[in-house]
């Protein structure tokens, strides 16, 4: 039996992941797609911080996937945290700063702020008046079902990721 681990791409894998993302999305120099998703949980005894903005108890799971939809990083926190706060405390942000050369990026949605290793959409107010920004936003949209992050999260939710994340194998 083989043990599988969730880990970010090695230096040797980065080029393959980049080429794969360019083929899938049209964006060069992308080493992963990132997004957060709320996973409902049973209400804990100390429930205050676990309620999400949608008013149910949840964990916020931040996932990074590669071009084929394989999970490369998972970060988990209480549902009351938004994507940006989860990102700020995640190991993947440090990994990008430490191990990924300048010019390589993750693709994220508008839940994240633009950062030197994280590409996000232009604000709608800017995209409305600039065709190039609108076109970029359409291609960059990390919630597009064609992109690996959406597919991976959908599969994970259908496979009861909440039980896995909460240690109820």
Secondary structure as UniProt FT lines:
FT   HELIX           11..25
FT   TURN            28..29
FT   STRAND          30..40
FT   HELIX           48..50
FT   TURN            53..54
FT   STRAND          57..65
FT   TURN            67..68
FT   STRAND          71..78
FT   TURN            79..80
FT   HELIX           83..88
FT   HELIX           91..99
FT   TURN            102..103
FT   STRAND          105..107
FT   TURN            110..111
FT   TURN            116..117
FT   STRAND          118..119
FT   HELIX           124..127
FT   TURN            128..129
FT   HELIX           131..140
FT   TURN            142..143
FT   TURN            145..146
FT   HELIX           148..158
FT   TURN            159..160
FT   HELIX           161..165
FT   TURN            166..167
//
